[in-house]
Each structure stands twice: as structure tokens, then as C-alpha cells.
Amino acid sequence: MMTTRSLMAVFALLLAACASPDPRYYSLAAASGAASGPAAQPARAEPLWIEVAPVRVPERLNRAQLVVGDGADGQLKLLDLSRWSSPLPDEMRDALSQQLQARVGAVDIYQQGLADVTPVYRITTEVVRLDGEVGQRASATIAWTVRRLPDGKVTGGRTVVDVPAPGQVDGLVSAYRQIVGTTADDIAAAMGGLRP
């Protein structure tokens, strides 16, 4: 006959077996001081002020969970245990801002409360397509515009990227970071073309 202590141990094991695992949270922003890509521009006497507007993403991707491809038939699945640390549009905006600031030596004034500062460039971005399969590939088409203020001169383009995403979800998130980095490279080059 089981003792009370044995019954409690069995009960504790059953509870542990029934507990669902905790979700993992991912960010597209690089760790502090770890922005990838070309070396940062040297510091300027006067900062280059930019404004990176919120990024638009397709509604099907605007979820807490990562949305990935599920085979060749075009089906999607939500990874319930793999989540973004903030809404995907915020993840994309923050990562793009971080990458641009590192590449061009700029300061992003978006939501910084700097009322007396006018940005030199305003960047708008829309994710047209962002597809990924765990252990396979990640690809994206990202449309963007750069507007020079105050004269309003505009340039725009599309970044189309397809990169391997080996391993598990970490590899897919790393591939998405590469996509953001390539987009930042293209936007930084466009900003250079708009300089007076």
C-alpha cells in the first residue's frame, strides 16, 4: 500500500508531466552593439536625424506567434511556442532603425520626444511578403521609400531577399535578421544618393 508521501510524489510527477512548456520569445533587433553589416559611419559633429516610420506587414503575419510555411502546398502554421517579443511591425521597425543608425551614423527621432528636431530623412517600409520554413529558407519582398526633408525629394525601391534558414526556429529568426540587414543596406545606399 502506498504511503501518503508516495502518493504526493506520484501526484507531483503527474502535474509536472501535464504542464505545458513555456514559449520562447524572439527579437529581430541585434544584441546591443551587435548590429551586423558594414561598419558604422564615423561620429558627426551634428547628428544625422532620421525618422523610421512604423512598418506595415500583411495581416496574416501580424500575430504574436511566428507564422511559417507548412510544406509545399502553401499552408501556414502558427508556432505557438515561438513568439515575437513585441508585435511584428514593431520588431521590424526597431530592427530596421537599429541597422540604419549603425550604417549611416544617424539618430532615429521616432517617438523620442524631440519636438525641436526635424529629421533629414523619413523612411517608410512595407513588408509585401515574408515567408519562412523552419530548417529551409526565408524570403521576403520589402518595399521602401526615403523622403528627404524639407524639399520632399523621394526615392524608393524594393528589396527582394532569399536566404537559407538552417536548423530550428533560431535559424529562421537569424535569416529574418539578415533580411532586415539587407533592406537596411539598400535604404542606406538610397539615402546616400539623396544627399545634397
Protein Blocks (a to p, Z undefined) as FASTA:
>chain_A
ZZfklmmmmmmmmmmmmpccddddddfbdcehiagcjddddddfbdcddddddddddfkl
mcfbdcddebjnopacddfkbccfbdfklmmmmmmmmmmmmmnopacfehnlpakbccfb
dcddddfbdcddehiaccddddddddddfklpacddddddddddehifklmmmmmmmmmm
mmmmmmmmmmmmmpZZ
